[in-house]
Amino acid sequence: MRFRINHRTLYRYAGSASESFMEARLTPTTDDSQTLLSRQLVTGPAANIHRYTDYFGNSVETFSIVQRHRELVLESISEVETTPHAPPAAALDISVSEARQIYRSEKLKLFEFLMPSAAIAMGPEIHALANKLFKPGAPIGESLLRLNNWIKTNFRYAAGSTRIDTPVAVALKQRTGVCQDFAQVMIAVLRSAEIPARYVTGYIETETQRKASEARRAPALIGASESHAWVEAFLPGGFWWPLDPTNDCVAGERHVKIAVGRDYHDSTPTRGVFKGTHTEKLSVAVVMQRV
C-alpha cells in the first residue's frame, strides 16, 4: 500500500516567545516492511533544519527559531509504501525456554530492551502476568499472540483516560487507557518474561481515514488520529515482530513506523523548549490517505 501522510503540529503561545528549540522524530523509516518515497518538513517561522540519526536508528530533525513569534507550526509531508513482511515460521515455533537461552547469549546487544526503563517499571502484577502467559514449553509465537489478545480483551480504549506520564502499574490496575498504555504494559510483561521488546511510534490507517469501499474489505483499526503506538518483540534469529495490542493484530501494511526506543521518551514525535511565555494551545492533526 502507498500512503501520503500530512502531520501538522501547532504551538500557540500566550504571548511572544523570544526563542524556541525543537526536536522532531517525524520521518517514516525505511526497512523490510516499508519504504520512504518522499519527505518534506516545513516550519513557520522558517528555520534551518539539521538532521542526524540517534542511538536507536531514528531520523531526528532539530531547528531553532531565534526571533519573536506567537506561534510555531511544523508540517511533515511524507509518502510511504508498505509491504507484507512475515517472520520465519521456525522463529515462531521455538519454545519460550529455548528463546530465553538465545536471548541470554545476546544480552549485551539486547540489554536496553530487556531491562526496565524510565516509563516502564515491572512490579509484582507484571511478573505474575509474565509467568501466567509465557510457559517455558510453549511456542514463543503463540505466547506473544496470547499476550496481544489478553490486552485487547482485558483493557478498554478510552481517549483522555490517562496522561502521557501515567505509570504502567496504574494503567494495569484501571484496565483503561490508550495505545501508549497498552504498548507499555505489553512491553513490561515481555521484559519480565525475559523477551526483548521495544516501543514503536507511527501512524495507523483508522476507520475514519478509509473510503467506504476499502472499509468493507478490511477490519476497522483503533488508534489516535495524531499518532499510534505498538510493540516490536525480538524473535530468535534477529526478526523484530510488530504487534499491536490495541487492535489485537500483527502490525502490517496499514501501520507506518516512525521511531523506536525503550519507551515513549525515546520516540516522542516532537519536543522542545522556548523562552518568554507559556503554551496556550497545542494542536496536532494527521491526514493519512492511500494514493
MILUMLO-227513 format. One record per residue (C-alpha): residue number from 1; residue in three letters; x, y, z. Coordinates in steps of 0.25 Angstrom, whole numbers, always signed. Example, Ala and Ser with C-alpha at 12.3 -4.5 7.8 and 13.67 -1.06 7.14 Angstrom:
<kolfis>
kolfi pos: 1&code: ALA&x: +49&y: -18&z: +31
kolfi pos: 2&code: SER&x: +55&y: -4&z: +29
</kolfis>
This chain:
<kolfis>
kolfi pos: 1&code: MET&x: +0&y: +0&z: +0
kolfi pos: 2&code: ARG&x: +4&y: +14&z: -3
kolfi pos: 3&code: PHE&x: +1&y: +26&z: +7
kolfi pos: 4&code: ARG&x: +2&y: +41&z: +7
kolfi pos: 5&code: ILE&x: +3&y: +46&z: +21
kolfi pos: 6&code: ASN&x: +2&y: +60&z: +25
kolfi pos: 7&code: HIS&x: +5&y: +63&z: +40
kolfi pos: 8&code: ARG&x: +3&y: +77&z: +45
kolfi pos: 9&code: THR&x: +7&y: +82&z: +59
kolfi pos: 10&code: LEU&x: +3&y: +96&z: +64
kolfi pos: 11&code: TYR&x: +8&y: +102&z: +77
kolfi pos: 12&code: ARG&x: +1&y: +115&z: +80
kolfi pos: 13&code: TYR&x: +7&y: +123&z: +91
kolfi pos: 14&code: ALA&x: +0&y: +132&z: +102
kolfi pos: 15&code: GLY&x: +10&y: +144&z: +98
kolfi pos: 16&code: SER&x: +22&y: +145&z: +89
kolfi pos: 17&code: ALA&x: +33&y: +134&z: +90
kolfi pos: 18&code: SER&x: +47&y: +140&z: +89
kolfi pos: 19&code: GLU&x: +53&y: +127&z: +85
kolfi pos: 20&code: SER&x: +50&y: +113&z: +82
kolfi pos: 21&code: PHE&x: +57&y: +100&z: +80
kolfi pos: 22&code: MET&x: +50&y: +88&z: +75
kolfi pos: 23&code: GLU&x: +54&y: +73&z: +72
kolfi pos: 24&code: ALA&x: +45&y: +65&z: +63
kolfi pos: 25&code: ARG&x: +44&y: +50&z: +60
kolfi pos: 26&code: LEU&x: +34&y: +50&z: +49
kolfi pos: 27&code: THR&x: +41&y: +43&z: +38
kolfi pos: 28&code: PRO&x: +36&y: +29&z: +34
kolfi pos: 29&code: THR&x: +47&y: +19&z: +34
kolfi pos: 30&code: THR&x: +51&y: +10&z: +22
kolfi pos: 31&code: ASP&x: +53&y: -5&z: +26
kolfi pos: 32&code: ASP&x: +48&y: -18&z: +21
kolfi pos: 33&code: SER&x: +33&y: -15&z: +22
kolfi pos: 34&code: GLN&x: +33&y: +0&z: +17
kolfi pos: 35&code: THR&x: +40&y: +9&z: +8
kolfi pos: 36&code: LEU&x: +40&y: +24&z: +10
kolfi pos: 37&code: LEU&x: +38&y: +30&z: -4
kolfi pos: 38&code: SER&x: +38&y: +45&z: -1
kolfi pos: 39&code: ARG&x: +38&y: +54&z: +11
kolfi pos: 40&code: GLN&x: +38&y: +69&z: +14
kolfi pos: 41&code: LEU&x: +38&y: +77&z: +27
kolfi pos: 42&code: VAL&x: +33&y: +91&z: +27
kolfi pos: 43&code: THR&x: +33&y: +101&z: +39
kolfi pos: 44&code: GLY&x: +27&y: +114&z: +41
kolfi pos: 45&code: PRO&x: +34&y: +123&z: +44
kolfi pos: 46&code: ALA&x: +44&y: +117&z: +34
kolfi pos: 47&code: ALA&x: +57&y: +111&z: +40
kolfi pos: 48&code: ASN&x: +69&y: +104&z: +36
kolfi pos: 49&code: ILE&x: +67&y: +89&z: +39
kolfi pos: 50&code: HIS&x: +78&y: +80&z: +44
kolfi pos: 51&code: ARG&x: +77&y: +65&z: +43
kolfi pos: 52&code: TYR&x: +84&y: +53&z: +50
kolfi pos: 53&code: THR&x: +82&y: +38&z: +53
kolfi pos: 54&code: ASP&x: +80&y: +35&z: +68
kolfi pos: 55&code: TYR&x: +85&y: +24&z: +77
kolfi pos: 56&code: PHE&x: +73&y: +15&z: +73
kolfi pos: 57&code: GLY&x: +74&y: +18&z: +58
kolfi pos: 58&code: ASN&x: +63&y: +28&z: +57
kolfi pos: 59&code: SER&x: +64&y: +40&z: +48
kolfi pos: 60&code: VAL&x: +63&y: +53&z: +56
kolfi pos: 61&code: GLU&x: +62&y: +67&z: +51
kolfi pos: 62&code: THR&x: +65&y: +79&z: +60
kolfi pos: 63&code: PHE&x: +64&y: +94&z: +58
kolfi pos: 64&code: SER&x: +63&y: +107&z: +66
kolfi pos: 65&code: ILE&x: +55&y: +120&z: +64
kolfi pos: 66&code: VAL&x: +63&y: +132&z: +69
kolfi pos: 67&code: GLN&x: +53&y: +143&z: +66
kolfi pos: 68&code: ARG&x: +40&y: +147&z: +74
kolfi pos: 69&code: HIS&x: +28&y: +138&z: +70
kolfi pos: 70&code: ARG&x: +14&y: +136&z: +75
kolfi pos: 71&code: GLU&x: +12&y: +122&z: +69
kolfi pos: 72&code: LEU&x: +21&y: +111&z: +63
kolfi pos: 73&code: VAL&x: +16&y: +101&z: +52
kolfi pos: 74&code: LEU&x: +22&y: +88&z: +48
kolfi pos: 75&code: GLU&x: +17&y: +82&z: +35
kolfi pos: 76&code: SER&x: +23&y: +68&z: +32
kolfi pos: 77&code: ILE&x: +18&y: +62&z: +18
kolfi pos: 78&code: SER&x: +22&y: +48&z: +15
kolfi pos: 79&code: GLU&x: +19&y: +38&z: +4
kolfi pos: 80&code: VAL&x: +22&y: +23&z: +8
kolfi pos: 81&code: GLU&x: +20&y: +9&z: +2
kolfi pos: 82&code: THR&x: +17&y: -2&z: +12
kolfi pos: 83&code: THR&x: +19&y: -17&z: +8
kolfi pos: 84&code: PRO&x: +15&y: -30&z: +16
kolfi pos: 85&code: HIS&x: +27&y: -36&z: +23
kolfi pos: 86&code: ALA&x: +25&y: -48&z: +32
kolfi pos: 87&code: PRO&x: +35&y: -55&z: +41
kolfi pos: 88&code: PRO&x: +41&y: -69&z: +38
kolfi pos: 89&code: ALA&x: +32&y: -79&z: +44
kolfi pos: 90&code: ALA&x: +43&y: -86&z: +51
kolfi pos: 91&code: ALA&x: +46&y: -74&z: +59
kolfi pos: 92&code: LEU&x: +31&y: -74&z: +64
kolfi pos: 93&code: ASP&x: +32&y: -89&z: +67
kolfi pos: 94&code: ILE&x: +43&y: -88&z: +77
kolfi pos: 95&code: SER&x: +39&y: -91&z: +91
kolfi pos: 96&code: VAL&x: +40&y: -79&z: +101
kolfi pos: 97&code: SER&x: +51&y: -86&z: +109
kolfi pos: 98&code: GLU&x: +59&y: -88&z: +97
kolfi pos: 99&code: ALA&x: +57&y: -74&z: +93
kolfi pos: 100&code: ARG&x: +62&y: -69&z: +106
kolfi pos: 101&code: GLN&x: +75&y: -77&z: +105
kolfi pos: 102&code: ILE&x: +77&y: -70&z: +91
kolfi pos: 103&code: TYR&x: +74&y: -56&z: +97
kolfi pos: 104&code: ARG&x: +84&y: -58&z: +109
kolfi pos: 105&code: SER&x: +95&y: -61&z: +99
kolfi pos: 106&code: GLU&x: +92&y: -48&z: +92
kolfi pos: 107&code: LYS&x: +89&y: -40&z: +105
kolfi pos: 108&code: LEU&x: +99&y: -29&z: +103
kolfi pos: 109&code: LYS&x: +93&y: -25&z: +89
kolfi pos: 110&code: LEU&x: +78&y: -26&z: +95
kolfi pos: 111&code: PHE&x: +81&y: -20&z: +108
kolfi pos: 112&code: GLU&x: +73&y: -8&z: +107
kolfi pos: 113&code: PHE&x: +60&y: -16&z: +102
kolfi pos: 114&code: LEU&x: +61&y: -26&z: +114
kolfi pos: 115&code: MET&x: +62&y: -16&z: +125
kolfi pos: 116&code: PRO&x: +52&y: -6&z: +132
kolfi pos: 117&code: SER&x: +53&y: +8&z: +126
kolfi pos: 118&code: ALA&x: +49&y: +22&z: +131
kolfi pos: 119&code: ALA&x: +34&y: +20&z: +127
kolfi pos: 120&code: ILE&x: +33&y: +4&z: +128
kolfi pos: 121&code: ALA&x: +34&y: -2&z: +142
kolfi pos: 122&code: MET&x: +32&y: -16&z: +145
kolfi pos: 123&code: GLY&x: +24&y: -19&z: +158
kolfi pos: 124&code: PRO&x: +18&y: -32&z: +164
kolfi pos: 125&code: GLU&x: +6&y: -31&z: +156
kolfi pos: 126&code: ILE&x: +14&y: -31&z: +143
kolfi pos: 127&code: HIS&x: +23&y: -42&z: +148
kolfi pos: 128&code: ALA&x: +10&y: -51&z: +151
kolfi pos: 129&code: LEU&x: +5&y: -48&z: +137
kolfi pos: 130&code: ALA&x: +18&y: -52&z: +130
kolfi pos: 131&code: ASN&x: +18&y: -65&z: +138
kolfi pos: 132&code: LYS&x: +4&y: -68&z: +134
kolfi pos: 133&code: LEU&x: +5&y: -65&z: +119
kolfi pos: 134&code: PHE&x: +19&y: -70&z: +116
kolfi pos: 135&code: LYS&x: +20&y: -84&z: +120
kolfi pos: 136&code: PRO&x: +34&y: -90&z: +117
kolfi pos: 137&code: GLY&x: +30&y: -101&z: +108
kolfi pos: 138&code: ALA&x: +20&y: -92&z: +99
kolfi pos: 139&code: PRO&x: +24&y: -87&z: +85
kolfi pos: 140&code: ILE&x: +28&y: -73&z: +87
kolfi pos: 141&code: GLY&x: +20&y: -68&z: +75
kolfi pos: 142&code: GLU&x: +7&y: -74&z: +81
kolfi pos: 143&code: SER&x: +11&y: -68&z: +94
kolfi pos: 144&code: LEU&x: +13&y: -54&z: +88
kolfi pos: 145&code: LEU&x: -1&y: -54&z: +81
kolfi pos: 146&code: ARG&x: -7&y: -59&z: +94
kolfi pos: 147&code: LEU&x: -2&y: -46&z: +101
kolfi pos: 148&code: ASN&x: -6&y: -38&z: +90
kolfi pos: 149&code: ASN&x: -20&y: -43&z: +91
kolfi pos: 150&code: TRP&x: -20&y: -43&z: +106
kolfi pos: 151&code: ILE&x: -18&y: -27&z: +106
kolfi pos: 152&code: LYS&x: -29&y: -25&z: +95
kolfi pos: 153&code: THR&x: -39&y: -34&z: +103
kolfi pos: 154&code: ASN&x: -36&y: -28&z: +117
kolfi pos: 155&code: PHE&x: -34&y: -13&z: +114
kolfi pos: 156&code: ARG&x: -43&y: -3&z: +110
kolfi pos: 157&code: TYR&x: -39&y: +8&z: +100
kolfi pos: 158&code: ALA&x: -43&y: +22&z: +105
kolfi pos: 159&code: ALA&x: -37&y: +35&z: +100
kolfi pos: 160&code: GLY&x: -33&y: +44&z: +111
kolfi pos: 161&code: SER&x: -34&y: +33&z: +122
kolfi pos: 162&code: THR&x: -19&y: +34&z: +124
kolfi pos: 163&code: ARG&x: -7&y: +44&z: +123
kolfi pos: 164&code: ILE&x: +6&y: +43&z: +115
kolfi pos: 165&code: ASP&x: +13&y: +40&z: +129
kolfi pos: 166&code: THR&x: +3&y: +30&z: +134
kolfi pos: 167&code: PRO&x: +11&y: +19&z: +140
kolfi pos: 168&code: VAL&x: +9&y: +4&z: +135
kolfi pos: 169&code: ALA&x: +4&y: +0&z: +149
kolfi pos: 170&code: VAL&x: -7&y: +10&z: +148
kolfi pos: 171&code: ALA&x: -11&y: +6&z: +134
kolfi pos: 172&code: LEU&x: -11&y: -9&z: +138
kolfi pos: 173&code: LYS&x: -20&y: -6&z: +151
kolfi pos: 174&code: GLN&x: -30&y: +2&z: +144
kolfi pos: 175&code: ARG&x: -30&y: -6&z: +131
kolfi pos: 176&code: THR&x: -33&y: +6&z: +123
kolfi pos: 177&code: GLY&x: -24&y: +15&z: +114
kolfi pos: 178&code: VAL&x: -19&y: +18&z: +100
kolfi pos: 179&code: CYS&x: -10&y: +11&z: +91
kolfi pos: 180&code: GLN&x: +3&y: +17&z: +98
kolfi pos: 181&code: ASP&x: -2&y: +10&z: +111
kolfi pos: 182&code: PHE&x: -5&y: -3&z: +104
kolfi pos: 183&code: ALA&x: +8&y: -3&z: +97
kolfi pos: 184&code: GLN&x: +16&y: +0&z: +110
kolfi pos: 185&code: VAL&x: +8&y: -11&z: +118
kolfi pos: 186&code: MET&x: +11&y: -21&z: +108
kolfi pos: 187&code: ILE&x: +26&y: -17&z: +108
kolfi pos: 188&code: ALA&x: +27&y: -18&z: +123
kolfi pos: 189&code: VAL&x: +21&y: -32&z: +122
kolfi pos: 190&code: LEU&x: +30&y: -37&z: +111
kolfi pos: 191&code: ARG&x: +43&y: -31&z: +118
kolfi pos: 192&code: SER&x: +38&y: -38&z: +131
kolfi pos: 193&code: ALA&x: +37&y: -51&z: +123
kolfi pos: 194&code: GLU&x: +52&y: -49&z: +118
kolfi pos: 195&code: ILE&x: +47&y: -45&z: +104
kolfi pos: 196&code: PRO&x: +53&y: -33&z: +98
kolfi pos: 197&code: ALA&x: +43&y: -23&z: +94
kolfi pos: 198&code: ARG&x: +43&y: -8&z: +89
kolfi pos: 199&code: TYR&x: +33&y: +3&z: +87
kolfi pos: 200&code: VAL&x: +29&y: +8&z: +73
kolfi pos: 201&code: THR&x: +22&y: +21&z: +69
kolfi pos: 202&code: GLY&x: +16&y: +23&z: +56
kolfi pos: 203&code: TYR&x: +3&y: +24&z: +48
kolfi pos: 204&code: ILE&x: -9&y: +15&z: +46
kolfi pos: 205&code: GLU&x: -20&y: +16&z: +36
kolfi pos: 206&code: THR&x: -32&y: +16&z: +45
kolfi pos: 207&code: GLU&x: -47&y: +14&z: +41
kolfi pos: 208&code: THR&x: -49&y: +29&z: +39
kolfi pos: 209&code: GLN&x: -38&y: +30&z: +29
kolfi pos: 210&code: ARG&x: -43&y: +19&z: +19
kolfi pos: 211&code: LYS&x: -52&y: +20&z: +8
kolfi pos: 212&code: ALA&x: -65&y: +12&z: +9
kolfi pos: 213&code: SER&x: -61&y: +2&z: -2
kolfi pos: 214&code: GLU&x: -48&y: +0&z: +6
kolfi pos: 215&code: ALA&x: -55&y: -1&z: +19
kolfi pos: 216&code: ARG&x: -63&y: -13&z: +14
kolfi pos: 217&code: ARG&x: -51&y: -21&z: +11
kolfi pos: 218&code: ALA&x: -43&y: -20&z: +24
kolfi pos: 219&code: PRO&x: -46&y: -19&z: +39
kolfi pos: 220&code: ALA&x: -46&y: -6&z: +46
kolfi pos: 221&code: LEU&x: -34&y: -2&z: +54
kolfi pos: 222&code: ILE&x: -34&y: +7&z: +66
kolfi pos: 223&code: GLY&x: -23&y: +18&z: +69
kolfi pos: 224&code: ALA&x: -21&y: +32&z: +72
kolfi pos: 225&code: SER&x: -23&y: +41&z: +60
kolfi pos: 226&code: GLU&x: -10&y: +48&z: +63
kolfi pos: 227&code: SER&x: -1&y: +36&z: +65
kolfi pos: 228&code: HIS&x: -1&y: +22&z: +69
kolfi pos: 229&code: ALA&x: +8&y: +13&z: +78
kolfi pos: 230&code: TRP&x: +11&y: -2&z: +77
kolfi pos: 231&code: VAL&x: +21&y: -12&z: +81
kolfi pos: 232&code: GLU&x: +33&y: -20&z: +74
kolfi pos: 233&code: ALA&x: +37&y: -33&z: +80
kolfi pos: 234&code: PHE&x: +50&y: -39&z: +77
kolfi pos: 235&code: LEU&x: +50&y: -53&z: +71
kolfi pos: 236&code: PRO&x: +61&y: -63&z: +71
kolfi pos: 237&code: GLY&x: +69&y: -61&z: +58
kolfi pos: 238&code: GLY&x: +68&y: -45&z: +59
kolfi pos: 239&code: PHE&x: +54&y: -42&z: +54
kolfi pos: 240&code: TRP&x: +46&y: -31&z: +61
kolfi pos: 241&code: TRP&x: +32&y: -35&z: +61
kolfi pos: 242&code: PRO&x: +22&y: -24&z: +61
kolfi pos: 243&code: LEU&x: +10&y: -26&z: +70
kolfi pos: 244&code: ASP&x: -2&y: -16&z: +72
kolfi pos: 245&code: PRO&x: -9&y: -19&z: +85
kolfi pos: 246&code: THR&x: -19&y: -8&z: +83
kolfi pos: 247&code: ASN&x: -24&y: -16&z: +71
kolfi pos: 248&code: ASP&x: -20&y: -30&z: +75
kolfi pos: 249&code: CYS&x: -13&y: -31&z: +62
kolfi pos: 250&code: VAL&x: +1&y: -32&z: +56
kolfi pos: 251&code: ALA&x: +5&y: -19&z: +51
kolfi pos: 252&code: GLY&x: +4&y: -19&z: +36
kolfi pos: 253&code: GLU&x: +2&y: -11&z: +23
kolfi pos: 254&code: ARG&x: -7&y: -1&z: +30
kolfi pos: 255&code: HIS&x: +3&y: +3&z: +40
kolfi pos: 256&code: VAL&x: +15&y: +13&z: +37
kolfi pos: 257&code: LYS&x: +26&y: +13&z: +46
kolfi pos: 258&code: ILE&x: +34&y: +26&z: +50
kolfi pos: 259&code: ALA&x: +42&y: +23&z: +62
kolfi pos: 260&code: VAL&x: +46&y: +12&z: +73
kolfi pos: 261&code: GLY&x: +52&y: +12&z: +86
kolfi pos: 262&code: ARG&x: +51&y: +7&z: +101
kolfi pos: 263&code: ASP&x: +38&y: +15&z: +103
kolfi pos: 264&code: TYR&x: +31&y: +27&z: +99
kolfi pos: 265&code: HIS&x: +43&y: +36&z: +103
kolfi pos: 266&code: ASP&x: +52&y: +31&z: +92
kolfi pos: 267&code: SER&x: +42&y: +33&z: +81
kolfi pos: 268&code: THR&x: +33&y: +45&z: +84
kolfi pos: 269&code: PRO&x: +29&y: +51&z: +71
kolfi pos: 270&code: THR&x: +32&y: +66&z: +75
kolfi pos: 271&code: ARG&x: +38&y: +72&z: +88
kolfi pos: 272&code: GLY&x: +45&y: +86&z: +90
kolfi pos: 273&code: VAL&x: +47&y: +97&z: +99
kolfi pos: 274&code: PHE&x: +44&y: +112&z: +98
kolfi pos: 275&code: LYS&x: +47&y: +125&z: +105
kolfi pos: 276&code: GLY&x: +38&y: +137&z: +109
kolfi pos: 277&code: THR&x: +24&y: +131&z: +111
kolfi pos: 278&code: HIS&x: +16&y: +118&z: +112
kolfi pos: 279&code: THR&x: +8&y: +109&z: +102
kolfi pos: 280&code: GLU&x: -7&y: +114&z: +101
kolfi pos: 281&code: LYS&x: -11&y: +103&z: +91
kolfi pos: 282&code: LEU&x: -5&y: +91&z: +85
kolfi pos: 283&code: SER&x: -12&y: +84&z: +73
kolfi pos: 284&code: VAL&x: -8&y: +72&z: +65
kolfi pos: 285&code: ALA&x: -15&y: +68&z: +52
kolfi pos: 286&code: VAL&x: -11&y: +56&z: +43
kolfi pos: 287&code: VAL&x: -17&y: +52&z: +30
kolfi pos: 288&code: MET&x: -13&y: +38&z: +25
kolfi pos: 289&code: GLN&x: -18&y: +35&z: +11
kolfi pos: 290&code: ARG&x: -16&y: +24&z: +1
kolfi pos: 291&code: VAL&x: -10&y: +28&z: -12
</kolfis>
